[in-house]
């Protein structure tokens, strides 16, 4: 035997031997105990073939509403195992010596699942190691995409999701409702910072995808920055801002201009007086706390974005809001790109963002372009059908917001300095139009004063 073969044989896959024996022995000794853990009883997660066969027999009996005692389990095994007579009831009885308190079953099954995940990871990395050696060329981006895909599948496989009893969900729902009743002014989600908008949405909610769309020059990036600043500075939240169009330095200039009330052109010319500098340094103090994390990678693919968000959540122990500027500049990754259809790629990106929002329990605001067709209408206020590549985006979004400023089209508009935030889709509430103030000098949006009277439509 060669040294390599000897090494391979010594690298036996890890498994929870004692836990597997204890689960089988306990169920055979106390058959009724299986009904407390039947949902977690997964035969494929047991390592040894004979253990998998026994657990599958037990699961089949539970499905048939029979107690999995030794006799019935033996009968099931005889039907499925051609060599059962070699194992026999004597082999089953040996498991009884490992029986333990049925109350320990959940802990043993958790241990078995963890070892199953470990074996899956070992196998995935072993396969990737072989695959990497056999690559025809140094296609690092393609190989990284393959690695990411396999890791995502592992993550999905270990998902703790599944059926939950209504009583458990009811308790969570009532606790949340009681908190709201005790404090009517509390916010369920991450605050937008705009009073009238938060009244309708109750903030941005975990697991939701919000689309923010507008024609050029309406201020969608400025409004997104306002959302980020309101969440991070006023709300103390952790925000990830992905800018595929503007460099991070320019975004920071905009944030400082908003916070310090300094005209944007002064950041390019340097023409600031003493009062400007005083306000600027006060603003710098606010943003020197790392609550907003910027990434200005151009053309980032959705898999890389997801990886960076997961990493940020691990490091910060929290991630409360993700903002992407903007959706149509993203790519689906090498595998999706090769399929050629941009509509399929956008659909993949949209679904991936929805899955990421649910996985991280974090709202995602994705900025989007609008079709030029609305420019030919007398009323240029956007509609959901104006979203570019709108099918999948509209379907996956929980909330669709449009930004419209009448003064962009009509210089003598009575609504100068006013922007409309139009709610075009709201999966959990009403549709409405909220008016907010817009100060173009500082690219800043803010709530209108109470009692503001709308201009005639």
Buried (B, 14 or more C-beta within 10 A) or exposed (E): EEEEEEEEEEEEEEBBEEBBBBBBBBBBBBBEBBEEBBEBBBBEBBBEEBBBBBBBBBBBBBEEEBBBBBEBBBEBBBEEBEEBEEBEBEBBEEBEEBBBEBEBBEEBBEBBBBBBBBBBBEEBEEEBEEEEEEEEEEEEEBBBBBBBEBBBEEEEEEEEEEEEEEEEEEEEEEEEEEEEEEEEEEBBBBBBBBBBBBEBBBBBBBBBBBBBBBBEEBBBBBBBBBBBBBBBBEBEBBBBBBBBEBEBEBBBBBBBBBBBBBBBEBBEEEEBEEEBEEBBEEBEEBBEEEBBBBBBEEEBBBBBBBBBBBEBBEEBEEBBBBBBBBBBBBBBBBBBBEEEEEEBBBBBBBBBBBBBBBBBEBBBBBBBBBBEEBEEEEEBBBBBEBBBBBEBBBEBBBBBBBBBBBBBEEEEBEBBEBBBBBBBBBEEEEEEBBBBBBEBEBBBBBBBEEEEEEEEE
